[in-house]
């Protein structure tokens, strides 16, 4: 059994910092069954191999001249790590906004990026998907990354028109193929930009005329999606009862949006 830890740092942890004092993302692997020491078979590709840490820097990514922040990590159970976060540079494709969503896929054994992953962002097969669609012109922040049956779901909030019209800060759910990194072409209905792989919770589908965050996301054994968070404003026909209200949304299996 292994423990994987992801975060962000200023400095050199598992390789050279790309542009100190900016933030680099790192993934560390520990042996949980022994003494908790770093696994020295892990950590290749960042300039310091076999040290137990992968630092995402100029040694393994095309461009890290600004900060990258880690947000969520998950495993698929067959040897792959998926890490989602925000980047402020052209990490895996052209930079489209203040902070773009990125997803990295790497091997759990050695930490090398999966060269078959990363399509659709302008730099294919580099192990990274950067969500840099033309409308992603503002801060886009992932909160939760979930792997389910070969599909990645990423939930968070955006300050711009990521997958539809923007309200202020809108929650979003993004659906992506875990093998290639391509966004789903059948998901995302109801927000003004159908079948783009992104469902943005906005005035078109939920009456969100103010600030809306998605902080939690899960899928049950039947394929139904559940997500929730906090809202300052209105959601559907309900009026806010305080500064922020909690909410939960259910998307039944087979539905491609709200």
N, C-alpha and C positions, 0 to 999 in steps of 0.2 A: 504494500500500500504506500502511496506517495502523497505528499502535500504539495500543491502548487500555489504560489503566492504571486500576485501581480500588483504593481504600483508604479509610481513615477518618482524620479529623483533628479536632483541637480548635482552633477558630478559623474564620477566613474565608478560603476558598481560591477558590471560584467563586461566592460569594454569602454572605449573612449566616448566621452560625451560629444554629441554631434556639434553642439554650438553652445557651450557653457556661457552664461548661467541658465540656459533654457532647460526645460524638463524633458527627459527621455523616459520612455516606458521600459520596464523590466519584468521578466518572469523568472522566478526562482523555484527550484525543485528540491524538496527535502525528503529524506527517507523516514517515514513515520514508524516503521516496524523496528528500526534499530535505535539509533540515538538522536534522531532528528537532525543529523548533519546534512549539509548540502550534498546532493547527488553529483559526484564529479564526472559522471558519464554524460551529463546534460550541460548545455551551454554553448554549443558550436555556432559559428557564423557571425559573431560580433567583435572579433578581434582577440578575444581571450577564450579559447576553447576549453571545455571540460572543467569548468569552475563552478558548475551548478546554477549559473545565472545567464540568461539571455538578455542583453541590453539592446533595444531597438535603436540602432544608430546608423551612421553612414556605411558601416561594414555590411549590413544586411538589408538596408532599405535605400530606395532611390534618392530620397531627399528628406532630411530631418533638420532643416535649418531653423526650426522654431520649436515650440513646445508641443509635446504629445502627452495626453493625460489618460491613464487607464481607468476604466469605469466598471467593467464586468468581465469575468472569466468563467468558462464552462468547458467540460470534456464531453466527447461523444462516445466514450466507452470502447473505441476501437483504435486508440493510439493517436488521437488528435486533440490539440488544445485550440480553442477559439477565444480570442480576446477582443473586446470592443472598447472603444474610447473616442476621444476627440483629438483632432490634429489641427494645427494652425499653419501647416505648410503642405507642399505637394508630396505627401507621404507615399501614396500608392496611385496617384493620378493627379490631374490638375486640381488646384485649390480653388474652391468655389465660394467660400464664405469666411466669416470670422473663425468658426470652428466647425470642421467637417467631421462626420461620423467615419470611423474606420473599423474594419474587422481584419484581424490577423489570424492565419491558420498555421500552426506549427506542430512538429512531431513531438510526442511526449517523451520519447527516448533521448533524443539529442538536442532538441530545440531548434532544428533547422526549419526554415519556412517552407511550406508546401508550394512547390513551383507549379502545380496544376490548378491552384486557387488564385482568384483575383481578377476575374473577367468583368468587363463592363465599365471600367472607370478610366480607360485611356491607356493604362499600362497593364496588359493582361499577363497572367501566369507569373506573378511576382510574389504571391503569398499574401497580398494585401488588397482588400476592396476599400476604396475611398468613395463615400457617397457624395458625389460632386455634381449631381444633376444641375442643370442651368438655374433652376429655381431655388437651389439651396444656398441662398445668398446671405445667411445670417448664422447665428449660433445654433448648432444642432448637437444636443447632448444625449447620449445613450445612458440609461439607468440600469437596464436588465437585459441579459443575453441568455436565451434558452435554446437548447438543441432538442429537436423532437423529430425522429424518423427521417433523417436526412435533410431537414429544414432548420434554418436558423431564424428565430424571431428576436428582434431587437425593439425594445420599448424605451421611450424617453420623452423629451420635450424639445420643441424647436421654437425659435423666435422669428421665423420667416416662413415663406410658402414652400415647405419641403415636399409635401405630397398633395397639396391643395391650397386653397386660399388661407392666408394667415389671419388670426384674430389678434393675438398679442403674444402670449406664450401658449402654444398648443401641444397637447400630448400627441404622440404618434406611435404606430406599430409598423415595423418594417419586416417583410418576409423575403428570405434569401436562400438560394440553393447552397447547401453546405459543401458540395463538391466543387462547383465552379465559382461561386460567389455572385452569380447573376440574380438580380431581383426577379421576383415572381411576376409574370405577365397576366395573371388572373386574379390578383389580390389588390385591394385598395379602393373599392367602390364607395361612393357616397360622399366624397370630400371635394369634388370638383375636378379631380384628375384620376379617372378610373383606370384600373388595370396597369398601374405603374409600380406595384409592389409595396406601396406605402399608404397606410391609412392615417390621415391627419384628422384629429378630432377637433372640428371647427364649427363655425356657424351653420354650415350646410347639413351636418349630420347630428349635432348635439346641442346646438344653441349656446356654444361657449363664447360669450361675448367679453370675456376677460381672461384671467390667467388660469391655465389648466396644466397640471403635471401628471405624468404617469410614473409611479414609483415602484409598482409591482406588476408582474405578469406571469401567468402559468397556463398550461394546457392540460386538460384531464385525459384519462385513458380513452375517451371517446373522440377526442379531437376538438372539444369545445374550448374556446379561448376565454380567459378571464383576465381583466386588467383593472387597475384602480390607482387612485392617488388623491390629490387635493385640487380643489377648484375654488377660485375667488370670482364669483359671478354666477351665471345660470348654466345649468346642464339639463337639456331637454326642457320640460315644463316646470322643473323645480327651481325655486328661488333660493339664493344663498341665505343661510340662517346666522352666519357669523362672518368673521374675517376670512376664514377658509373652511370649506366643508370637505369631508371625505366622500368618495364615490367609488362604485364598482360597476363595470360594464361586462356583459356576457355576449360573446359572438358565437352563435351556434355552429357546429361543424357543418361544412358545406357552404357557409356564407363567405362571401369575398369582401365584406366590409360591414358597415353598420346599416 
